[in-house]
């Protein structure tokens, strides 16, 4: 019998007070002021003023300098993670993407434009961290970004060329903008996270639980995640970034335990409120929906409705879209096409848990094809 009290319900929509828009307005004002000074400097440059005669090479360095400032900010988060004993999972800025896949870091071209603005994620290696240790670790990680950007802003004191000035100005703007407490594009700013951590806000407890679960996910299958930690990460269910993350992880735990009704309910809640999640993460929800409907509900029509959302992979591993297509084709009874698509998936062969789970999923599809 399903415990109905555990099923989430989508919160009733409510209009946010106008004061909620103040942080966003401050960020826009910060970049507007920065843009004004950058434009003024570029105007002087083109007129042969403060920076002398410009060369094409110097102009070409300007976008690179801006991306370098973004990369510096994200590297500050990476340094904070290293200082806390965390392990790097993802670093992306501009065209560079470094991601841990199958237990190893792999460098590649960043094909997701949504990640060009920069992102860094590190996972705890020790799951036995107590609350004060975890709070201190996350504080170092969050503060590392603005701190390194502030150091990068010192480049403004170097009278070199417009590229160096661009780097310094971008670093200064990033340091200021990220310290303003705000939520934008599904992300909580560094200032928002620091305020949560330093004031013991209830959301900081959820975020710490999510970070610990993310660490567990590297070596412990979802069915074996600690139930109290899963509950802390997912309750109360709220239509926020962390709320959707908690619902997704809880759905994964239920699904691995074959508790299909509960998994479907939590996943439905996350999908209903996916706009609160970063766009690059939403394909994760739709991929899980494909596998749930195709392999557990035998509802190929519902599964196929989610397939188009996997075209923009975001943070999905490269093999998932082909694997999802194979699952849908198998549910539709198209055995030959499903088998061919399964071969295209190119599943990882290493011993990492994520690779093992992918191979288990492929085996379920093969059994469906053979049935």
Secondary structure, 3 states (H helix, E strand, C coil): CCCHHHCCCCCCCCCCCHHHHHHHHHHHHHHHHHHHHHHHHHHHHHCCCCCCCCCHHHHHHHHHHHHHHHHHHHHHHHHHHHHCCEEEEEEEECCEEEEEECCEEEEEECCCHHHCCCEEEEEECCCCCCHHHHHHHHHHHHHHHHHHHHHHHHHHHCCCCHHHHHHHHHHHHHHHHHHCCCEECCEECHHHHHHHHHCCCHHHHHHHHHHHHHHHCCCCCHHHCCHHHHHHHHCCCCCCHHHHHHHHHHHHHHHHCCCHHHHHHHHHHHHHCHHHCCHHHHHHHHHHHHHHHHHHCCCHHHHHHHHHHHCCCCCCCCCHHHHHHHHHHHHCCCHHHHHHHHHHCCCCCCCCHHHHHHHHHHHHHHHHHHC
